[in-house]
């Protein structure tokens, strides 16, 4: 985004005017903007701001939230470049893991007992939002076995906000090629058809191969593929088909009966308004453009 140039077009004068990027006046401005719009911007339900960690730790977590899969999230902000933002966030993340009951109590108060019972502690996340990061920051997060996202922001004009993922590390969820195939096979144990197992493996490979920093989150009802937020959710294979839910607007594509379906008004496991029904390897090939569109939107 540092090299991104944004122009406002003027159809009447057939010209363009550059919109100069800028940093916020203060860190609190970035924090306030994100917290008010956290679910839209990050796919995270906001829980608390400036959350105190008690007299022993003596700190205050900028923002606490719960992501689409039920994973606890800490968001830390810096106006510009600050070498301490990652270490500060990791300090709070360690505190959070040691205070699970307190966090679940907060979730229960804000979102209800059902959300509190479904908190996913296998992959707590740290998101650092700052004006910029150094190459040392990017290297540092790749040395940690935590789920960490470094997000660069820029303000354009008076009403535009840009967010760019600089680095994304999925902690311990990345697995080797063979282990991925074994995990998919285990998920499909109840499905006798070998073709369905192969189909699930092909989808897994396709989604993980869309780009760096894809985080796979295992839930009982579905498997989520996450960038900064979910871009695909795959349900366990059925006898003759595999259902994938994508963050693609069904109104913007031509729906094909038996292949794609608008589920924006229907309840289903996972997240996403477009259901894709896969039955053969050719269907996986047909879905590639939809996979890429959902990945780009995330």
C-alpha distance (Angstrom), angle and dihedral (degrees) to the residues before:
residue distance angle dihedral
X1 . . .
X2 3.79 . .
X3 3.80 87.4 .
X4 3.80 94.7 39.0
X5 3.78 116.5 114.6
X6 3.79 119.6 -159.4
X7 3.80 122.6 -161.3
X8 3.78 131.3 -171.2
X9 3.79 111.5 -140.4
X10 3.79 122.8 -140.0
X11 3.79 109.9 -157.2
X12 3.80 93.9 -172.3
X13 3.80 95.5 55.3
X14 3.82 96.1 30.6
X15 3.77 91.1 -128.9
X16 3.79 141.1 111.1
X17 3.78 132.5 -132.8
X18 3.79 122.2 -155.4
X19 3.81 115.8 -123.0
X20 3.79 105.6 -143.6
X21 3.82 115.5 -135.2
X22 3.79 118.1 -129.8
X23 3.78 143.1 174.4
X24 3.79 123.2 -113.0
X25 3.77 119.0 -92.8
X26 3.79 90.5 -119.9
X27 3.81 139.1 6.9
X28 3.80 89.7 -114.4
X29 3.81 90.0 62.4
X30 3.82 91.1 59.8
X31 3.79 91.9 44.4
X32 3.79 93.6 49.5
X33 3.80 93.2 48.2
X34 3.81 93.5 49.6
X35 3.80 95.8 43.2
X36 3.80 93.5 53.0
X37 3.82 90.7 49.5
X38 3.80 100.7 28.3
X39 3.79 98.0 128.0
X40 3.80 92.8 49.1
X41 3.81 95.3 44.0
X42 3.80 101.9 37.2
X43 3.79 107.2 11.4
X44 3.81 89.1 -115.5
X45 3.79 128.4 130.4
X46 3.79 108.6 -131.4
X47 3.81 116.8 -122.8
X48 3.81 110.8 166.5
X49 3.79 144.8 -11.5
X50 3.82 126.1 -140.2
X51 3.78 90.9 2.4
X52 3.81 111.9 -166.8
X53 3.81 118.4 -129.0
X54 3.79 95.2 -157.7
X55 3.82 134.6 -104.2
X56 3.82 95.7 -63.8
X57 3.80 96.6 56.9
X58 3.77 92.9 27.4
X59 3.78 97.5 -159.7
X60 3.78 142.3 116.0
X61 3.80 123.1 -134.0
X62 3.80 109.9 -137.9
X63 3.82 96.1 -140.6
X64 3.78 135.9 -4.1
X65 3.78 123.2 -161.4
X66 3.79 147.6 153.2
X67 3.79 119.9 -121.8
X68 3.80 129.3 -140.1
X69 3.81 92.3 -86.0
X70 3.79 96.5 46.4
X71 3.81 96.3 -100.0
X72 3.84 116.2 146.3
X73 3.81 112.4 -114.7
X74 3.79 132.7 -160.7
X75 3.81 116.8 -164.0
X76 3.81 119.4 -163.8
X77 3.81 123.4 -173.5
X78 3.79 136.5 -156.6
X79 3.78 126.4 179.5
X80 3.81 94.9 -139.2
X81 3.81 134.9 -9.5
X82 3.78 114.6 -29.2
X83 3.79 123.1 170.1
X84 3.81 92.1 -156.7
X85 3.80 99.7 59.1
X86 3.82 95.6 88.9
X87 3.81 96.1 46.0
X88 3.79 90.2 45.1
X89 3.79 90.8 51.6
X90 3.80 92.7 47.5
X91 3.80 89.9 50.6
X92 3.80 89.6 55.4
X93 3.81 92.2 43.3
X94 3.81 90.2 56.8
X95 3.80 89.1 49.3
X96 3.80 90.5 50.7
X97 3.81 93.9 52.2
X98 3.82 88.9 51.2
X99 3.82 91.6 50.6
X100 3.79 102.5 48.8
X101 3.78 95.5 141.2
X102 3.81 91.3 53.6
X103 3.81 91.5 50.5
X104 3.81 92.8 47.3
X105 3.80 89.0 50.3
X106 3.82 88.7 54.1
X107 3.81 90.8 49.5
X108 3.79 90.2 49.6
X109 3.80 91.3 52.2
X110 3.81 94.5 47.2
X111 3.81 104.9 32.0
X112 3.79 106.9 15.7
X113 3.79 139.5 -105.4
X114 3.82 95.4 -67.7
X115 3.82 92.9 58.4
X116 3.81 90.9 45.3
X117 3.81 91.6 53.1
X118 3.82 91.2 52.2
X119 3.82 99.6 51.2
X120 3.81 107.6 138.9
X121 3.81 109.6 -140.9
X122 3.80 96.2 177.2
X123 3.79 92.2 85.4
X124 3.83 117.3 24.5
X125 3.81 110.1 178.2
X126 3.77 139.3 -142.1
X127 3.81 120.6 -157.3
X128 3.81 118.1 -171.6
X129 3.81 115.2 -164.8
X130 3.80 115.3 -169.2
X131 3.78 143.8 145.6
X132 3.78 89.4 -101.1
X133 3.79 145.9 -25.6
X134 3.79 133.0 -137.0
X135 3.78 126.3 -125.9
X136 3.80 86.6 -107.6
X137 3.81 89.5 59.5
X138 3.80 91.1 51.8
X139 3.81 91.0 48.8
X140 3.80 92.1 46.7
X141 3.81 95.9 56.0
X142 3.80 90.7 50.7
X143 3.80 89.1 58.9
X144 3.80 92.8 57.9
X145 3.79 127.1 83.8
X146 3.76 92.6 -140.5
X147 3.79 132.3 100.1
X148 3.80 103.0 -103.4
X149 3.81 131.4 167.1
X150 3.79 122.8 -168.3
X151 3.80 109.3 -157.1
X152 3.80 124.1 -172.7
X153 3.80 117.8 -153.7
X154 3.78 133.7 -161.7
X155 3.79 132.0 -179.5
X156 3.79 117.6 -140.7
X157 3.77 118.8 -161.5
X158 3.79 115.2 -41.0
X159 3.79 100.7 -49.7
X160 3.82 111.8 29.3
X161 3.80 128.6 91.0
X162 3.79 124.9 -173.6
X163 3.82 125.5 -162.6
X164 3.80 123.2 -170.6
X165 3.80 126.8 -177.8
X166 3.80 105.9 -131.8
X167 3.81 96.2 178.8
X168 3.78 134.8 -2.2
X169 3.79 124.9 -170.1
X170 3.78 120.1 -175.7
X171 3.78 98.3 -157.1
X172 3.77 115.6 -141.2
X173 3.80 96.2 -13.6
X174 3.79 96.8 88.3
X175 3.75 110.9 95.6
X176 3.77 137.1 -178.0
X177 3.78 122.4 -91.4
X178 3.80 94.6 -102.0
X179 3.80 93.2 44.0
X180 3.81 90.1 51.8
X181 3.78 90.7 54.8
X182 3.79 91.3 47.8
X183 3.82 90.9 50.3
X184 3.79 91.0 51.2
X185 3.80 90.9 48.0
X186 3.80 90.9 51.2
X187 3.80 90.4 50.6
X188 3.80 88.5 54.2
X189 3.81 97.2 47.4
X190 3.80 91.7 116.8
X191 3.79 91.9 54.1
X192 3.78 111.5 83.8
X193 3.79 98.0 -167.7
X194 3.79 110.4 94.6
X195 3.79 88.0 -154.0
X196 3.82 90.4 65.1
X197 3.80 90.8 51.2
X198 3.78 90.2 51.1
X199 3.78 90.8 46.4
X200 3.83 91.7 52.3
X201 3.80 89.7 49.2
X202 3.81 91.9 50.1
X203 3.81 91.7 51.3
X204 3.80 90.9 48.1
X205 3.81 91.1 52.0
X206 3.81 92.1 46.2
X207 3.81 95.1 51.1
X208 3.81 95.9 42.9
X209 3.79 89.4 47.4
X210 3.80 95.6 57.5
X211 3.80 92.6 91.4
X212 3.78 148.6 -47.4
X213 3.77 122.2 -56.8
X214 3.80 98.2 32.3
X215 3.78 108.7 156.4
X216 3.80 119.4 -157.9
X217 3.81 114.5 -151.4
X218 3.79 119.3 -165.6
X219 3.78 118.4 -145.6
X220 3.79 128.0 168.1
X221 3.81 94.1 -112.2
X222 3.81 99.6 36.6
X223 3.79 147.4 -5.6
X224 3.81 114.9 -115.5
X225 3.80 124.8 -152.1
X226 3.75 108.5 -153.5
X227 3.75 137.0 -170.0
X228 3.78 110.1 167.7
X229 3.81 83.7 -35.8
X230 3.80 134.4 4.9
X231 3.78 115.9 -65.5
X232 3.81 99.1 168.9
X233 3.81 137.8 19.9
X234 3.80 120.7 -167.0
X235 3.80 120.6 -161.7
X236 3.83 122.0 -149.3
X237 3.82 110.9 -80.5
X238 3.79 117.3 -89.5
X239 3.79 123.4 -148.5
X240 3.79 95.3 -84.6
X241 3.81 108.1 6.7
X242 3.77 146.5 35.2
X243 3.82 120.6 -137.0
X244 3.81 120.1 -145.1
X245 3.81 123.2 -177.1
X246 3.80 117.9 -153.8
X247 3.81 137.2 -170.2
X248 3.80 92.0 -119.1
X249 3.80 122.5 124.1
X250 3.83 105.3 -115.9
X251 3.80 89.7 -152.0
X252 3.81 91.0 63.3
X253 3.80 96.8 58.4
X254 3.80 136.8 54.3
X255 3.79 105.5 -103.5
X256 3.81 116.2 -136.8
X257 3.83 116.0 -152.4
X258 3.80 110.5 -119.1
X259 3.82 92.1 17.3
X260 3.82 110.9 51.6
X261 3.81 129.6 22.0
X262 3.80 137.3 -179.8
X263 3.82 107.2 -121.6
X264 3.81 97.6 166.1
X265 3.81 90.3 118.9
X266 3.80 96.6 38.5
X267 3.78 131.4 83.2
X268 3.80 116.9 -118.1
X269 3.79 141.4 148.4
X270 3.80 117.5 -86.0
X271 3.79 126.7 12.2
X272 3.78 133.8 -69.7
X273 3.80 136.2 80.3
X274 3.80 97.9 -126.2
X275 3.80 119.4 75.5
X276 3.81 116.8 -159.2
X277 3.81 117.6 -164.4
X278 3.79 114.0 -152.6
X279 3.80 122.2 -167.5
X280 3.81 105.3 153.2
X281 3.82 138.6 23.6
X282 3.81 87.4 -102.4
X283 3.80 88.5 62.1
X284 3.81 89.0 55.9
X285 3.81 88.8 54.2
X286 3.81 90.6 48.0
X287 3.80 89.9 51.8
X288 3.81 96.2 52.1
X289 3.81 94.8 95.2
X290 3.80 89.9 49.6
X291 3.82 90.6 49.2
X292 3.81 90.3 51.7
X293 3.81 93.2 46.7
X294 3.80 91.6 52.3
X295 3.80 91.8 46.2
X296 3.80 90.9 51.2
X297 3.80 91.5 49.2
X298 3.80 90.5 55.2
